Amino acid sequence: MATRLPSAPPILPGLAYIRPLGSGGFADVFLYEQDMPRRDVAVKVLPSDVRDPELRRMFNAEADVLARLSAHPAIVTVYQAGISADGRPYIVMEYCPGSLARRYRVERIPVDEVLVTGVRMAGALESAHQAGVVHRDVKPSNILITTFGTPVLADFGISSSLMRETADEMLAMSIPWSAPEVVAEQTAGTVASEVWSLGATVYSLLAGHSPFERRERGQNTKELLRRRIARARYADITRADVPAALQAALARSMARDPNERYASAREFAEALRRVQVDLGTSPTPLEVPAREWDVAARPLDLADSELRGPTRSSVDSVPRRAKLVDPDITGLARDEDTAWEVPSTVTTARPRVVLAVAIGTVAAAVAGLVSVFLLTGGF
């Protein structure tokens, strides 16, 4: 996909623009301050020139999936979604100040921390699978770190239904962390391929590079990576502190034959939890939804490409407070239900004058009664 320039931040009701956070293949993410309740939020926006129904479908799917799953402690939270005044769909999400996009390449992440992350991500994926959804893009850069320092799974933009698969969907992948059958375009994504991607992600966090990446320059083109993944020969991580049980769990999760992998993300999580016990640490809780929720939840329609959500038909003048954020950006538009107009000085002072006169009149009356009482010696 060709590189594009990021779009301009939209004017959104109740939100003041602060700065850009990043751009992806088909959307931009900006940092805003929410006015009520006051907090920083990340806003994902489609560019104004997007007319592709498939991109709109992917955007709607992400909003709907996150709304269904964001109560999970290891999935990024979505707050609201809508359409800006210039017709751009947007999603307002929890702001996470960090990610694992680069950390594993420059830092030796402790084994116990990686195990915690692996179990949490497995719980998030198991919850998505129970809702009939595959993420399809599990990789280090899609694991964000919240303000409390905990990892959460993000970017369900190319997620898909376990019951729906088209030829177009097969092209959506991140090759270094995609299973052999996905790279070969035999499937758009399954539970088995998701287990492979999570295993490859945990491997990357421990090894400092993706599983089939080589140190030599020019040896990591997409075509070369495809060939190595197709062979899928697991190579042990060269770290003395990675126990044999963890190597075995990763090898099974990344088996070339999907039938030889763990049958579910839950099973993979249990294997990682057993490694934690062997290392003498408390196993990380496996957080999955209750069966009652699973039965009661309605299926998600991930084929919907219509523009949905509250739409602003016009943009009102920007109050002076928003200009304190960035003098070059008009970052806050009036919400339909909020009166931002400030009364004039005369109008504002008038109730105080009336109140002062009333208080003075009452005080004078009381003083008169007291004088009469003292002069007459009582009533």
LINHU-V866229 format. One record per residue. N is the residue number from 1. RES is the residue in three letters. SS is DSSP state (hx for helix, st for strand, lp for the rest). Layout:
n = [N & N]
res = [RES & RES]
ss = [SS & SS]
This chain:
n = [1 & 2 & 3 & 4 & 5 & 6 & 7 & 8 & 9 & 10 & 11 & 12 & 13 & 14 & 15 & 16 & 17 & 18 & 19 & 20 & 21 & 22 & 23 & 24 & 25 & 26 & 27 & 28 & 29 & 30 & 31 & 32 & 33 & 34 & 35 & 36 & 37 & 38 & 39 & 40 & 41 & 42 & 43 & 44 & 45 & 46 & 47 & 48 & 49 & 50 & 51 & 52 & 53 & 54 & 55 & 56 & 57 & 58 & 59 & 60 & 61 & 62 & 63 & 64 & 65 & 66 & 67 & 68 & 69 & 70 & 71 & 72 & 73 & 74 & 75 & 76 & 77 & 78 & 79 & 80 & 81 & 82 & 83 & 84 & 85 & 86 & 87 & 88 & 89 & 90 & 91 & 92 & 93 & 94 & 95 & 96 & 97 & 98 & 99 & 100 & 101 & 102 & 103 & 104 & 105 & 106 & 107 & 108 & 109 & 110 & 111 & 112 & 113 & 114 & 115 & 116 & 117 & 118 & 119 & 120 & 121 & 122 & 123 & 124 & 125 & 126 & 127 & 128 & 129 & 130 & 131 & 132 & 133 & 134 & 135 & 136 & 137 & 138 & 139 & 140 & 141 & 142 & 143 & 144 & 145 & 146 & 147 & 148 & 149 & 150 & 151 & 152 & 153 & 154 & 155 & 156 & 157 & 158 & 159 & 160 & 161 & 162 & 163 & 164 & 165 & 166 & 167 & 168 & 169 & 170 & 171 & 172 & 173 & 174 & 175 & 176 & 177 & 178 & 179 & 180 & 181 & 182 & 183 & 184 & 185 & 186 & 187 & 188 & 189 & 190 & 191 & 192 & 193 & 194 & 195 & 196 & 197 & 198 & 199 & 200 & 201 & 202 & 203 & 204 & 205 & 206 & 207 & 208 & 209 & 210 & 211 & 212 & 213 & 214 & 215 & 216 & 217 & 218 & 219 & 220 & 221 & 222 & 223 & 224 & 225 & 226 & 227 & 228 & 229 & 230 & 231 & 232 & 233 & 234 & 235 & 236 & 237 & 238 & 239 & 240 & 241 & 242 & 243 & 244 & 245 & 246 & 247 & 248 & 249 & 250 & 251 & 252 & 253 & 254 & 255 & 256 & 257 & 258 & 259 & 260 & 261 & 262 & 263 & 264 & 265 & 266 & 267 & 268 & 269 & 270 & 271 & 272 & 273 & 274 & 275 & 276 & 277 & 278 & 279 & 280 & 281 & 282 & 283 & 284 & 285 & 286 & 287 & 288 & 289 & 290 & 291 & 292 & 293 & 294 & 295 & 296 & 297 & 298 & 299 & 300 & 301 & 302 & 303 & 304 & 305 & 306 & 307 & 308 & 309 & 310 & 311 & 312 & 313 & 314 & 315 & 316 & 317 & 318 & 319 & 320 & 321 & 322 & 323 & 324 & 325 & 326 & 327 & 328 & 329 & 330 & 331 & 332 & 333 & 334 & 335 & 336 & 337 & 338 & 339 & 340 & 341 & 342 & 343 & 344 & 345 & 346 & 347 & 348 & 349 & 350 & 351 & 352 & 353 & 354 & 355 & 356 & 357 & 358 & 359 & 360 & 361 & 362 & 363 & 364 & 365 & 366 & 367 & 368 & 369 & 370 & 371 & 372 & 373 & 374 & 375 & 376 & 377 & 378 & 379]
res = [MET & ALA & THR & ARG & LEU & PRO & SER & ALA & PRO & PRO & ILE & LEU & PRO & GLY & LEU & ALA & TYR & ILE & ARG & PRO & LEU & GLY & SER & GLY & GLY & PHE & ALA & ASP & VAL & PHE & LEU & TYR & GLU & GLN & ASP & MET & PRO & ARG & ARG & ASP & VAL & ALA & VAL & LYS & VAL & LEU & PRO & SER & ASP & VAL & ARG & ASP & PRO & GLU & LEU & ARG & ARG & MET & PHE & ASN & ALA & GLU & ALA & ASP & VAL & LEU & ALA & ARG & LEU & SER & ALA & HIS & PRO & ALA & ILE & VAL & THR & VAL & TYR & GLN & ALA & GLY & ILE & SER & ALA & ASP & GLY & ARG & PRO & TYR & ILE & VAL & MET & GLU & TYR & CYS & PRO & GLY & SER & LEU & ALA & ARG & ARG & TYR & ARG & VAL & GLU & ARG & ILE & PRO & VAL & ASP & GLU & VAL & LEU & VAL & THR & GLY & VAL & ARG & MET & ALA & GLY & ALA & LEU & GLU & SER & ALA & HIS & GLN & ALA & GLY & VAL & VAL & HIS & ARG & ASP & VAL & LYS & PRO & SER & ASN & ILE & LEU & ILE & THR & THR & PHE & GLY & THR & PRO & VAL & LEU & ALA & ASP & PHE & GLY & ILE & SER & SER & SER & LEU & MET & ARG & GLU & THR & ALA & ASP & GLU & MET & LEU & ALA & MET & SER & ILE & PRO & TRP & SER & ALA & PRO & GLU & VAL & VAL & ALA & GLU & GLN & THR & ALA & GLY & THR & VAL & ALA & SER & GLU & VAL & TRP & SER & LEU & GLY & ALA & THR & VAL & TYR & SER & LEU & LEU & ALA & GLY & HIS & SER & PRO & PHE & GLU & ARG & ARG & GLU & ARG & GLY & GLN & ASN & THR & LYS & GLU & LEU & LEU & ARG & ARG & ARG & ILE & ALA & ARG & ALA & ARG & TYR & ALA & ASP & ILE & THR & ARG & ALA & ASP & VAL & PRO & ALA & ALA & LEU & GLN & ALA & ALA & LEU & ALA & ARG & SER & MET & ALA & ARG & ASP & PRO & ASN & GLU & ARG & TYR & ALA & SER & ALA & ARG & GLU & PHE & ALA & GLU & ALA & LEU & ARG & ARG & VAL & GLN & VAL & ASP & LEU & GLY & THR & SER & PRO & THR & PRO & LEU & GLU & VAL & PRO & ALA & ARG & GLU & TRP & ASP & VAL & ALA & ALA & ARG & PRO & LEU & ASP & LEU & ALA & ASP & SER & GLU & LEU & ARG & GLY & PRO & THR & ARG & SER & SER & VAL & ASP & SER & VAL & PRO & ARG & ARG & ALA & LYS & LEU & VAL & ASP & PRO & ASP & ILE & THR & GLY & LEU & ALA & ARG & ASP & GLU & ASP & THR & ALA & TRP & GLU & VAL & PRO & SER & THR & VAL & THR & THR & ALA & ARG & PRO & ARG & VAL & VAL & LEU & ALA & VAL & ALA & ILE & GLY & THR & VAL & ALA & ALA & ALA & VAL & ALA & GLY & LEU & VAL & SER & VAL & PHE & LEU & LEU & THR & GLY & GLY & PHE]
ss = [lp & lp & lp & lp & lp & lp & lp & lp & lp & lp & lp & lp & st & lp & st & st & st & st & st & st & st & st & st & lp & lp & lp & st & st & st & st & st & st & st & st & lp & lp & lp & lp & st & st & st & st & st & st & st & st & lp & lp & lp & lp & lp & lp & hx & hx & hx & hx & hx & hx & hx & hx & hx & hx & hx & hx & hx & hx & hx & hx & hx & lp & lp & lp & lp & lp & st & lp & lp & st & st & st & st & st & st & lp & lp & lp & lp & lp & st & st & st & st & st & st & lp & lp & lp & st & st & lp & lp & lp & hx & hx & hx & hx & lp & lp & lp & lp & hx & hx & hx & hx & hx & hx & hx & hx & hx & hx & hx & hx & hx & hx & hx & hx & hx & hx & hx & hx & lp & lp & st & st & lp & lp & lp & lp & lp & hx & hx & hx & st & st & st & lp & lp & lp & lp & lp & st & st & st & lp & lp & lp & lp & lp & lp & st & st & lp & lp & lp & lp & lp & lp & hx & hx & hx & hx & lp & lp & lp & hx & hx & hx & lp & lp & hx & hx & hx & hx & lp & lp & lp & lp & lp & lp & lp & hx & hx & hx & hx & hx & hx & hx & hx & hx & hx & hx & hx & hx & hx & hx & hx & hx & lp & lp & lp & lp & lp & lp & lp & lp & lp & lp & lp & lp & lp & lp & hx & hx & hx & hx & hx & hx & hx & hx & hx & hx & lp & lp & lp & lp & lp & lp & lp & lp & lp & lp & lp & lp & hx & hx & hx & hx & hx & hx & hx & hx & hx & hx & lp & lp & lp & lp & hx & hx & hx & lp & lp & lp & lp & hx & hx & hx & hx & hx & hx & hx & hx & hx & hx & hx & hx & hx & hx & lp & lp & lp & lp & lp & lp & lp & lp & lp & lp & lp & lp & hx & hx & hx & hx & hx & hx & lp & lp & lp & lp & lp & lp & lp & lp & lp & lp & lp & lp & lp & st & st & lp & lp & lp & lp & lp & lp & lp & lp & hx & hx & hx & hx & hx & lp & lp & lp & lp & lp & lp & lp & lp & st & lp & lp & lp & lp & lp & lp & lp & lp & lp & lp & lp & hx & hx & hx & hx & hx & hx & hx & hx & hx & hx & hx & hx & hx & hx & hx & hx & hx & hx & hx & hx & hx & hx & hx & hx & hx & hx & hx & hx & hx & hx & hx & hx & lp & lp & lp]
